[in-house]
Structures are given as C-alpha cells and as structure tokens.
Amino acid sequence: MTTDVHQLDDGAWISVNDERRISVSDLWPLARQNVCDCETADFLVEGFAEVGVDHPEIQARVAGRCITCGTEGVTDWVTVGRVIDPETGEFSPVDPQGVRVPDRRHRLSRPE
C-alpha cells in the first residue's frame, strides 16, 4: 500500500493517508539543530516548509522560532512520525515532548 503524505492549509497540517495528523503550534525540543546556538532549542512550530517520506519515516523541514533566544528559521529534516504497517497505512506520530534531532541528509522521496 502507498502512503499519501501532503501539506495542508499553507503548511499548517501534515496529512497522512488523507487524514490530518500533525499540526503546527506545538513546542518541540530540538537538539543539534541548525536554527540557533541554543544547546536544545525550544522550537515553536509555525509551519511545515516541506514534507517527505523515507519509509517508514515521515519527515519534514519545519519553520518556526526558538522561544529561548528568538531566532527564526527552517530546520533540517525532522522525523514527525512513522508508518507502522504499510498494508493498513497505520501511522504513529513522534512524541511531541521528546527531543528531536534534525538530519541534514537528503534522502527523501517527496509527495506530488
């Protein structure tokens, strides 16, 4: 089964298999990130700049700001969830409170 991944509402949502699953306005702890000099950024997610699939992971480049230092920017690729079962399309988002580490490598297929 193919997993459909799309940005909706000008980057406010990520849709997985035609269901809104991940939204903006969350605060994500980001370590080893490229936006600011904070050791762990408290990153306010304001929009999804790009989304892609590195099966089984759904990843995104995320626009926002570090609320600790105020720096704004777009992250490298961050895992936002995983396809648990490709046959059924079961999806599990990453815990929004867990520390995320963006990845600079470009290895994703992009949805059309």
C-alpha positions in Angstrom: 0.0 0.0 0.0 1.2 3.5 -0.8 1.3 6.1 2.0 0.0 9.5 0.9 1.7 12.5 2.6 0.7 16.1 2.0 0.9 19.6 3.4 -2.5 21.2 4.0 -3.6 24.7 4.8 -0.4 26.5 3.7 1.8 24.2 5.8 -0.4 24.2 8.9 -1.0 20.5 8.8 0.6 17.3 7.6 -2.0 14.8 6.2 -1.1 11.1 6.2 -3.4 8.9 4.1 -5.9 11.7 3.7 -6.2 12.3 7.5 -4.9 15.4 9.3 -2.3 14.0 11.7 0.3 16.6 12.7 -0.3 20.3 13.2 1.6 23.5 13.9 1.7 25.4 17.2 3.5 22.7 19.2 6.7 23.3 21.1 9.4 20.8 20.1 12.7 20.4 21.9 15.4 20.2 19.1 19.0 19.1 19.8 21.9 19.6 17.4 19.8 21.8 15.2 20.7 24.4 12.6 18.4 27.2 13.6 20.2 28.8 16.6 23.0 28.4 19.0 20.9 27.0 21.9 22.1 23.6 23.1 18.5 22.4 22.9 16.1 24.8 21.2 12.6 25.2 22.5 11.2 25.4 18.9 7.7 26.8 18.3 6.5 25.1 15.1 4.8 27.7 12.9 4.6 25.8 9.6 5.8 22.8 7.6 8.1 24.0 4.8 8.5 20.6 3.1 7.4 17.0 3.8 8.7 13.8 2.5 9.0 10.0 3.1 12.0 7.9 4.0 10.0 4.8 4.6 8.9 4.0 7.2 9.6 7.6 8.5 7.6 10.7 7.6 9.9 13.7 7.8 9.5 17.5 7.4 11.5 20.7 7.3 9.8 22.9 9.9 9.6 26.7 10.0 9.4 28.4 13.4 11.4 30.1 16.1 13.3 29.2 19.3 11.4 30.7 22.1 14.5 30.8 24.3 16.6 33.1 22.1 14.0 34.3 19.5 15.9 33.1 16.4 13.6 32.2 13.5 14.4 29.7 10.8 13.7 26.4 9.0 15.1 23.2 10.4 16.8 20.4 8.5 14.7 17.2 8.1 13.0 16.1 11.3 11.1 12.8 11.8 7.5 13.6 12.6 6.1 10.1 12.6 6.3 6.5 11.2 4.2 4.3 9.1 3.7 1.3 11.4 2.0 -1.0 8.9 2.3 -0.3 5.2 -0.5 -2.7 4.4 -3.1 -0.9 6.6 -1.5 2.6 6.5 -1.3 2.7 10.3 0.6 5.8 11.3 2.2 6.8 14.6 3.3 10.4 15.3 6.5 11.0 17.2 6.0 12.1 20.8 5.9 15.9 20.6 7.6 16.2 24.0 10.6 14.0 23.0 13.8 15.6 21.9 14.2 15.6 18.2 17.4 15.8 16.2 17.2 17.2 12.7 19.1 15.4 9.9 20.9 17.3 7.2 21.0 14.3 4.8 18.6 14.5 1.9 17.2 11.0 1.3 13.5 11.6 0.9 11.0 11.0 -1.7 8.6 13.9 -2.0 4.9 13.6 -2.4 3.5 15.1 -5.6 
